[in-house]
């Protein structure tokens, strides 16, 4: 499956918001099996974009948690440690 630039941007946005490949396919009105196959193939643009969106979301959350941990939030310290180890 080849996605155009607009579809890749949408996929990134959906992955950033932690949607599953199945949910992405539903929202983007694409065949679920084809999109899942493209995402599971590490050599496709769809896979790279999907993984990048998920990683960026994780990074953003970790940066926020680190900020609050530095301000002394015990809950943020706990969450940051848990996220850092997994």
Jmol script that loads the backbone (N, CA, C; Angstrom):
load data "model"
ATOM      1  N   UNK A   1       0.845  -1.177   0.000  1.00  0.00           N
ATOM      2  CA  UNK A   1       0.000   0.000   0.000  1.00  0.00           C
ATOM      3  C   UNK A   1       0.886   1.236   0.000  1.00  0.00           C
ATOM      4  N   UNK A   2       0.612   2.142  -0.885  1.00  0.00           N
ATOM      5  CA  UNK A   2       1.333   3.407  -0.958  1.00  0.00           C
ATOM      6  C   UNK A   2       0.394   4.532  -0.556  1.00  0.00           C
ATOM      7  N   UNK A   3       0.834   5.336   0.406  1.00  0.00           N
ATOM      8  CA  UNK A   3       0.031   6.462   0.877  1.00  0.00           C
ATOM      9  C   UNK A   3       0.620   7.757   0.336  1.00  0.00           C
ATOM     10  N   UNK A   4      -0.263   8.696  -0.018  1.00  0.00           N
ATOM     11  CA  UNK A   4       0.231   9.993  -0.470  1.00  0.00           C
ATOM     12  C   UNK A   4       0.628  10.834   0.748  1.00  0.00           C
ATOM     13  N   UNK A   5       1.194  12.001   0.519  1.00  0.00           N
ATOM     14  CA  UNK A   5       1.691  12.844   1.605  1.00  0.00           C
ATOM     15  C   UNK A   5       0.596  13.233   2.590  1.00  0.00           C
ATOM     16  N   UNK A   6      -0.579  13.532   2.085  1.00  0.00           N
ATOM     17  CA  UNK A   6      -1.693  13.908   2.951  1.00  0.00           C
ATOM     18  C   UNK A   6      -2.083  12.739   3.866  1.00  0.00           C
ATOM     19  N   UNK A   7      -2.120  11.539   3.300  1.00  0.00           N
ATOM     20  CA  UNK A   7      -2.454  10.356   4.095  1.00  0.00           C
ATOM     21  C   UNK A   7      -1.366  10.060   5.128  1.00  0.00           C
ATOM     22  N   UNK A   8      -0.113  10.250   4.752  1.00  0.00           N
ATOM     23  CA  UNK A   8       0.977  10.031   5.696  1.00  0.00           C
ATOM     24  C   UNK A   8       0.913  11.026   6.856  1.00  0.00           C
ATOM     25  N   UNK A   9       0.570  12.269   6.572  1.00  0.00           N
ATOM     26  CA  UNK A   9       0.420  13.274   7.627  1.00  0.00           C
ATOM     27  C   UNK A   9      -0.714  12.891   8.573  1.00  0.00           C
ATOM     28  N   UNK A  10      -1.815  12.416   8.013  1.00  0.00           N
ATOM     29  CA  UNK A  10      -2.947  11.982   8.827  1.00  0.00           C
ATOM     30  C   UNK A  10      -2.557  10.778   9.681  1.00  0.00           C
ATOM     31  N   UNK A  11      -1.835   9.838   9.111  1.00  0.00           N
ATOM     32  CA  UNK A  11      -1.394   8.657   9.847  1.00  0.00           C
ATOM     33  C   UNK A  11      -0.488   9.065  11.002  1.00  0.00           C
ATOM     34  N   UNK A  12       0.425   9.995  10.755  1.00  0.00           N
ATOM     35  CA  UNK A  12       1.306  10.491  11.819  1.00  0.00           C
ATOM     36  C   UNK A  12       0.481  11.071  12.957  1.00  0.00           C
ATOM     37  N   UNK A  13      -0.488  11.907  12.612  1.00  0.00           N
ATOM     38  CA  UNK A  13      -1.334  12.546  13.617  1.00  0.00           C
ATOM     39  C   UNK A  13      -2.110  11.511  14.426  1.00  0.00           C
ATOM     40  N   UNK A  14      -2.654  10.527  13.769  1.00  0.00           N
ATOM     41  CA  UNK A  14      -3.418   9.495  14.473  1.00  0.00           C
ATOM     42  C   UNK A  14      -2.498   8.646  15.351  1.00  0.00           C
ATOM     43  N   UNK A  15      -1.323   8.313  14.857  1.00  0.00           N
ATOM     44  CA  UNK A  15      -0.364   7.543  15.656  1.00  0.00           C
ATOM     45  C   UNK A  15       0.098   8.359  16.862  1.00  0.00           C
ATOM     46  N   UNK A  16       0.289   9.655  16.651  1.00  0.00           N
ATOM     47  CA  UNK A  16       0.683  10.548  17.743  1.00  0.00           C
ATOM     48  C   UNK A  16      -0.353  10.523  18.861  1.00  0.00           C
ATOM     49  N   UNK A  17      -1.604  10.368  18.475  1.00  0.00           N
ATOM     50  CA  UNK A  17      -2.687  10.306  19.461  1.00  0.00           C
ATOM     51  C   UNK A  17      -2.969   8.875  19.918  1.00  0.00           C
ATOM     52  N   UNK A  18      -2.000   7.997  19.642  1.00  0.00           N
ATOM     53  CA  UNK A  18      -1.981   6.611  20.152  1.00  0.00           C
ATOM     54  C   UNK A  18      -3.129   5.738  19.660  1.00  0.00           C
ATOM     55  N   UNK A  19      -3.578   5.961  18.440  1.00  0.00           N
ATOM     56  CA  UNK A  19      -4.578   5.079  17.865  1.00  0.00           C
ATOM     57  C   UNK A  19      -3.906   3.849  17.286  1.00  0.00           C
ATOM     58  N   UNK A  20      -4.603   2.741  17.336  1.00  0.00           N
ATOM     59  CA  UNK A  20      -4.086   1.487  16.791  1.00  0.00           C
ATOM     60  C   UNK A  20      -4.145   1.532  15.264  1.00  0.00           C
ATOM     61  N   UNK A  21      -3.416   0.655  14.597  1.00  0.00           N
ATOM     62  CA  UNK A  21      -3.514   0.587  13.135  1.00  0.00           C
ATOM     63  C   UNK A  21      -4.958   0.356  12.660  1.00  0.00           C
ATOM     64  N   UNK A  22      -5.700  -0.463  13.408  1.00  0.00           N
ATOM     65  CA  UNK A  22      -7.099  -0.724  13.038  1.00  0.00           C
ATOM     66  C   UNK A  22      -7.942   0.552  13.110  1.00  0.00           C
ATOM     67  N   UNK A  23      -7.724   1.335  14.158  1.00  0.00           N
ATOM     68  CA  UNK A  23      -8.466   2.588  14.306  1.00  0.00           C
ATOM     69  C   UNK A  23      -8.055   3.593  13.234  1.00  0.00           C
ATOM     70  N   UNK A  24      -6.771   3.622  12.917  1.00  0.00           N
ATOM     71  CA  UNK A  24      -6.288   4.514  11.853  1.00  0.00           C
ATOM     72  C   UNK A  24      -6.955   4.162  10.528  1.00  0.00           C
ATOM     73  N   UNK A  25      -7.012   2.883  10.218  1.00  0.00           N
ATOM     74  CA  UNK A  25      -7.632   2.443   8.966  1.00  0.00           C
ATOM     75  C   UNK A  25      -9.094   2.848   8.917  1.00  0.00           C
ATOM     76  N   UNK A  26      -9.793   2.694  10.020  1.00  0.00           N
ATOM     77  CA  UNK A  26     -11.205   3.051  10.076  1.00  0.00           C
ATOM     78  C   UNK A  26     -11.407   4.540   9.812  1.00  0.00           C
ATOM     79  N   UNK A  27     -10.647   5.367  10.507  1.00  0.00           N
ATOM     80  CA  UNK A  27     -10.783   6.814  10.352  1.00  0.00           C
ATOM     81  C   UNK A  27     -10.355   7.278   8.965  1.00  0.00           C
ATOM     82  N   UNK A  28      -9.291   6.667   8.448  1.00  0.00           N
ATOM     83  CA  UNK A  28      -8.777   7.073   7.140  1.00  0.00           C
ATOM     84  C   UNK A  28      -9.531   6.414   5.985  1.00  0.00           C
ATOM     85  N   UNK A  29     -10.454   5.533   6.323  1.00  0.00           N
ATOM     86  CA  UNK A  29     -11.253   4.809   5.328  1.00  0.00           C
ATOM     87  C   UNK A  29     -10.357   4.034   4.358  1.00  0.00           C
ATOM     88  N   UNK A  30      -9.418   3.277   4.958  1.00  0.00           N
ATOM     89  CA  UNK A  30      -8.506   2.430   4.186  1.00  0.00           C
ATOM     90  C   UNK A  30      -8.745   0.972   4.571  1.00  0.00           C
ATOM     91  N   UNK A  31      -8.408   0.041   3.688  1.00  0.00           N
ATOM     92  CA  UNK A  31      -8.539  -1.375   4.038  1.00  0.00           C
ATOM     93  C   UNK A  31      -7.642  -1.708   5.239  1.00  0.00           C
ATOM     94  N   UNK A  32      -8.259  -2.207   6.293  1.00  0.00           N
ATOM     95  CA  UNK A  32      -7.534  -2.469   7.536  1.00  0.00           C
ATOM     96  C   UNK A  32      -6.352  -3.413   7.330  1.00  0.00           C
ATOM     97  N   UNK A  33      -6.571  -4.493   6.618  1.00  0.00           N
ATOM     98  CA  UNK A  33      -5.497  -5.473   6.445  1.00  0.00           C
ATOM     99  C   UNK A  33      -4.310  -4.890   5.673  1.00  0.00           C
ATOM    100  N   UNK A  34      -4.589  -4.047   4.690  1.00  0.00           N
ATOM    101  CA  UNK A  34      -3.503  -3.450   3.908  1.00  0.00           C
ATOM    102  C   UNK A  34      -2.707  -2.431   4.729  1.00  0.00           C
ATOM    103  N   UNK A  35      -3.419  -1.619   5.522  1.00  0.00           N
ATOM    104  CA  UNK A  35      -2.713  -0.631   6.334  1.00  0.00           C
ATOM    105  C   UNK A  35      -1.890  -1.325   7.416  1.00  0.00           C
ATOM    106  N   UNK A  36      -2.458  -2.336   8.059  1.00  0.00           N
ATOM    107  CA  UNK A  36      -1.713  -3.079   9.079  1.00  0.00           C
ATOM    108  C   UNK A  36      -0.463  -3.720   8.484  1.00  0.00           C
ATOM    109  N   UNK A  37      -0.594  -4.273   7.296  1.00  0.00           N
ATOM    110  CA  UNK A  37       0.553  -4.894   6.624  1.00  0.00           C
ATOM    111  C   UNK A  37       1.631  -3.843   6.340  1.00  0.00           C
ATOM    112  N   UNK A  38       1.211  -2.676   5.876  1.00  0.00           N
ATOM    113  CA  UNK A  38       2.167  -1.600   5.573  1.00  0.00           C
ATOM    114  C   UNK A  38       2.861  -1.118   6.848  1.00  0.00           C
ATOM    115  N   UNK A  39       2.112  -0.998   7.931  1.00  0.00           N
ATOM    116  CA  UNK A  39       2.693  -0.535   9.197  1.00  0.00           C
ATOM    117  C   UNK A  39       3.643  -1.579   9.769  1.00  0.00           C
ATOM    118  N   UNK A  40       3.330  -2.844   9.598  1.00  0.00           N
ATOM    119  CA  UNK A  40       4.169  -3.917  10.137  1.00  0.00           C
ATOM    120  C   UNK A  40       5.435  -4.163   9.324  1.00  0.00           C
ATOM    121  N   UNK A  41       5.507  -3.599   8.130  1.00  0.00           N
ATOM    122  CA  UNK A  41       6.702  -3.730   7.285  1.00  0.00           C
ATOM    123  C   UNK A  41       7.599  -2.520   7.555  1.00  0.00           C
ATOM    124  N   UNK A  42       8.691  -2.732   8.266  1.00  0.00           N
ATOM    125  CA  UNK A  42       9.564  -1.626   8.688  1.00  0.00           C
ATOM    126  C   UNK A  42      10.185  -0.835   7.552  1.00  0.00           C
ATOM    127  N   UNK A  43      10.048  -1.303   6.332  1.00  0.00           N
ATOM    128  CA  UNK A  43      10.675  -0.618   5.192  1.00  0.00           C
ATOM    129  C   UNK A  43       9.721   0.317   4.452  1.00  0.00           C
ATOM    130  N   UNK A  44       8.467   0.409   4.902  1.00  0.00           N
ATOM    131  CA  UNK A  44       7.508   1.277   4.215  1.00  0.00           C
ATOM    132  C   UNK A  44       7.460   2.651   4.877  1.00  0.00           C
ATOM    133  N   UNK A  45       7.047   3.636   4.107  1.00  0.00           N
ATOM    134  CA  UNK A  45       6.852   4.978   4.662  1.00  0.00           C
ATOM    135  C   UNK A  45       5.787   4.955   5.741  1.00  0.00           C
ATOM    136  N   UNK A  46       4.734   4.171   5.537  1.00  0.00           N
ATOM    137  CA  UNK A  46       3.651   4.088   6.522  1.00  0.00           C
ATOM    138  C   UNK A  46       4.187   3.612   7.871  1.00  0.00           C
ATOM    139  N   UNK A  47       5.044   2.619   7.858  1.00  0.00           N
ATOM    140  CA  UNK A  47       5.619   2.097   9.102  1.00  0.00           C
ATOM    141  C   UNK A  47       6.480   3.149   9.787  1.00  0.00           C
ATOM    142  N   UNK A  48       7.335   3.796   9.012  1.00  0.00           N
ATOM    143  CA  UNK A  48       8.231   4.803   9.584  1.00  0.00           C
ATOM    144  C   UNK A  48       7.438   5.958  10.186  1.00  0.00           C
ATOM    145  N   UNK A  49       6.430   6.419   9.470  1.00  0.00           N
ATOM    146  CA  UNK A  49       5.615   7.536   9.938  1.00  0.00           C
ATOM    147  C   UNK A  49       4.816   7.146  11.179  1.00  0.00           C
ATOM    148  N   UNK A  50       4.236   5.953  11.167  1.00  0.00           N
ATOM    149  CA  UNK A  50       3.437   5.488  12.305  1.00  0.00           C
ATOM    150  C   UNK A  50       4.319   5.378  13.556  1.00  0.00           C
ATOM    151  N   UNK A  51       5.483   4.747  13.421  1.00  0.00           N
ATOM    152  CA  UNK A  51       6.383   4.594  14.563  1.00  0.00           C
ATOM    153  C   UNK A  51       6.907   5.943  15.041  1.00  0.00           C
ATOM    154  N   UNK A  52       7.147   6.859  14.111  1.00  0.00           N
ATOM    155  CA  UNK A  52       7.627   8.194  14.476  1.00  0.00           C
ATOM    156  C   UNK A  52       6.558   8.954  15.261  1.00  0.00           C
ATOM    157  N   UNK A  53       5.315   8.857  14.832  1.00  0.00           N
ATOM    158  CA  UNK A  53       4.223   9.521  15.550  1.00  0.00           C
ATOM    159  C   UNK A  53       4.077   9.002  16.967  1.00  0.00           C
ATOM    160  N   UNK A  54       4.131   7.675  17.131  1.00  0.00           N
ATOM    161  CA  UNK A  54       4.021   7.077  18.466  1.00  0.00           C
ATOM    162  C   UNK A  54       5.209   7.481  19.331  1.00  0.00           C
ATOM    163  N   UNK A  55       6.409   7.478  18.757  1.00  0.00           N
ATOM    164  CA  UNK A  55       7.607   7.841  19.513  1.00  0.00           C
ATOM    165  C   UNK A  55       7.571   9.317  19.927  1.00  0.00           C
ATOM    166  N   UNK A  56       7.105  10.173  19.029  1.00  0.00           N
ATOM    167  CA  UNK A  56       7.039  11.603  19.352  1.00  0.00           C
ATOM    168  C   UNK A  56       6.050  11.850  20.489  1.00  0.00           C
ATOM    169  N   UNK A  57       4.934  11.149  20.482  1.00  0.00           N
ATOM    170  CA  UNK A  57       3.957  11.287  21.564  1.00  0.00           C
ATOM    171  C   UNK A  57       4.579  10.868  22.890  1.00  0.00           C
ATOM    172  N   UNK A  58       5.302   9.754  22.883  1.00  0.00           N
ATOM    173  CA  UNK A  58       5.953   9.278  24.103  1.00  0.00           C
ATOM    174  C   UNK A  58       6.983  10.294  24.587  1.00  0.00           C
ATOM    175  N   UNK A  59       7.764  10.834  23.670  1.00  0.00           N
ATOM    176  CA  UNK A  59       8.759  11.838  24.029  1.00  0.00           C
ATOM    177  C   UNK A  59       8.095  13.062  24.655  1.00  0.00           C
ATOM    178  N   UNK A  60       7.029  13.539  24.041  1.00  0.00           N
ATOM    179  CA  UNK A  60       6.339  14.722  24.560  1.00  0.00           C
ATOM    180  C   UNK A  60       5.806  14.488  25.969  1.00  0.00           C
ATOM    181  N   UNK A  61       5.214  13.316  26.203  1.00  0.00           N
ATOM    182  CA  UNK A  61       4.696  12.995  27.533  1.00  0.00           C
ATOM    183  C   UNK A  61       5.843  12.900  28.539  1.00  0.00           C
ATOM    184  N   UNK A  62       6.933  12.262  28.144  1.00  0.00           N
ATOM    185  CA  UNK A  62       8.077  12.124  29.055  1.00  0.00           C
ATOM    186  C   UNK A  62       8.682  13.484  29.398  1.00  0.00           C
ATOM    187  N   UNK A  63       8.730  14.389  28.432  1.00  0.00           N
ATOM    188  CA  UNK A  63       9.263  15.722  28.694  1.00  0.00           C
ATOM    189  C   UNK A  63       8.383  16.470  29.694  1.00  0.00           C
ATOM    190  N   UNK A  64       7.068  16.330  29.552  1.00  0.00           N
ATOM    191  CA  UNK A  64       6.137  16.978  30.500  1.00  0.00           C
ATOM    192  C   UNK A  64       6.309  16.374  31.889  1.00  0.00           C
ATOM    193  N   UNK A  65       6.394  15.048  31.954  1.00  0.00           N
ATOM    194  CA  UNK A  65       6.566  14.388  33.246  1.00  0.00           C
ATOM    195  C   UNK A  65       7.878  14.816  33.894  1.00  0.00           C
ATOM    196  N   UNK A  66       8.948  14.923  33.097  1.00  0.00           N
ATOM    197  CA  UNK A  66      10.235  15.354  33.630  1.00  0.00           C
ATOM    198  C   UNK A  66      10.122  16.774  34.180  1.00  0.00           C
ATOM    199  N   UNK A  67       9.424  17.626  33.469  1.00  0.00           N
ATOM    200  CA  UNK A  67       9.228  19.007  33.919  1.00  0.00           C
ATOM    201  C   UNK A  67       8.547  19.029  35.286  1.00  0.00           C
ATOM    202  N   UNK A  68       7.453  18.283  35.407  1.00  0.00           N
ATOM    203  CA  UNK A  68       6.716  18.265  36.673  1.00  0.00           C
ATOM    204  C   UNK A  68       7.515  17.558  37.778  1.00  0.00           C
ATOM    205  N   UNK A  69       8.297  16.553  37.412  1.00  0.00           N
ATOM    206  CA  UNK A  69       9.148  15.877  38.397  1.00  0.00           C
ATOM    207  C   UNK A  69      10.180  16.852  38.950  1.00  0.00           C
ATOM    208  N   UNK A  70      10.753  17.688  38.076  1.00  0.00           N
ATOM    209  CA  UNK A  70      11.734  18.688  38.523  1.00  0.00           C
ATOM    210  C   UNK A  70      11.105  19.725  39.452  1.00  0.00           C
ATOM    211  N   UNK A  71       9.790  19.936  39.274  1.00  0.00           N
ATOM    212  CA  UNK A  71       9.089  20.875  40.146  1.00  0.00           C
ATOM    213  C   UNK A  71       8.694  20.225  41.474  1.00  0.00           C
ATOM    214  N   UNK A  72       8.981  18.929  41.613  1.00  0.00           N
ATOM    215  CA  UNK A  72       8.753  18.255  42.887  1.00  0.00           C
ATOM    216  C   UNK A  72       7.501  17.403  42.967  1.00  0.00           C
ATOM    217  N   UNK A  73       6.864  17.133  41.862  1.00  0.00           N
ATOM    218  CA  UNK A  73       5.659  16.310  41.880  1.00  0.00           C
ATOM    219  C   UNK A  73       6.021  14.837  42.077  1.00  0.00           C
ATOM    220  N   UNK A  74       5.642  14.233  43.219  1.00  0.00           N
ATOM    221  CA  UNK A  74       5.948  12.821  43.451  1.00  0.00           C
ATOM    222  C   UNK A  74       5.287  11.912  42.411  1.00  0.00           C
ATOM    223  N   UNK A  75       4.084  12.251  42.002  1.00  0.00           N
ATOM    224  CA  UNK A  75       3.386  11.441  40.985  1.00  0.00           C
ATOM    225  C   UNK A  75       4.138  11.493  39.662  1.00  0.00           C
ATOM    226  N   UNK A  76       4.644  12.651  39.302  1.00  0.00           N
ATOM    227  CA  UNK A  76       5.398  12.788  38.054  1.00  0.00           C
ATOM    228  C   UNK A  76       6.707  12.015  38.120  1.00  0.00           C
ATOM    229  N   UNK A  77       7.355  12.024  39.262  1.00  0.00           N
ATOM    230  CA  UNK A  77       8.599  11.260  39.426  1.00  0.00           C
ATOM    231  C   UNK A  77       8.307   9.778  39.211  1.00  0.00           C
ATOM    232  N   UNK A  78       7.248   9.291  39.846  1.00  0.00           N
ATOM    233  CA  UNK A  78       6.868   7.880  39.702  1.00  0.00           C
ATOM    234  C   UNK A  78       6.563   7.538  38.256  1.00  0.00           C
ATOM    235  N   UNK A  79       5.765   8.371  37.606  1.00  0.00           N
ATOM    236  CA  UNK A  79       5.389   8.122  36.206  1.00  0.00           C
ATOM    237  C   UNK A  79       6.605   8.169  35.309  1.00  0.00           C
ATOM    238  N   UNK A  80       7.476   9.142  35.517  1.00  0.00           N
ATOM    239  CA  UNK A  80       8.661   9.262  34.682  1.00  0.00           C
ATOM    240  C   UNK A  80       9.556   8.037  34.820  1.00  0.00           C
ATOM    241  N   UNK A  81       9.746   7.575  36.041  1.00  0.00           N
ATOM    242  CA  UNK A  81      10.571   6.379  36.253  1.00  0.00           C
ATOM    243  C   UNK A  81       9.939   5.175  35.584  1.00  0.00           C
ATOM    244  N   UNK A  82       8.642   5.017  35.723  1.00  0.00           N
ATOM    245  CA  UNK A  82       7.942   3.890  35.100  1.00  0.00           C
ATOM    246  C   UNK A  82       8.066   3.943  33.574  1.00  0.00           C
ATOM    247  N   UNK A  83       7.888   5.122  32.989  1.00  0.00           N
ATOM    248  CA  UNK A  83       7.990   5.280  31.532  1.00  0.00           C
ATOM    249  C   UNK A  83       9.419   5.081  31.044  1.00  0.00           C
ATOM    250  N   UNK A  84      10.380   5.486  31.823  1.00  0.00           N
ATOM    251  CA  UNK A  84      11.781   5.359  31.432  1.00  0.00           C
ATOM    252  C   UNK A  84      12.231   3.903  31.378  1.00  0.00           C
ATOM    253  N   UNK A  85      11.609   3.065  32.199  1.00  0.00           N
ATOM    254  CA  UNK A  85      11.995   1.661  32.272  1.00  0.00           C
ATOM    255  C   UNK A  85      11.194   0.772  31.340  1.00  0.00           C
ATOM    256  N   UNK A  86      10.236   1.309  30.635  1.00  0.00           N
ATOM    257  CA  UNK A  86       9.417   0.431  29.831  1.00  0.00           C
ATOM    258  C   UNK A  86       9.145   0.961  28.513  1.00  0.00           C
TER     259      UNK A  86
END
end "model"
wireframe off; spacefill off
backbone 0.3
color backbone group
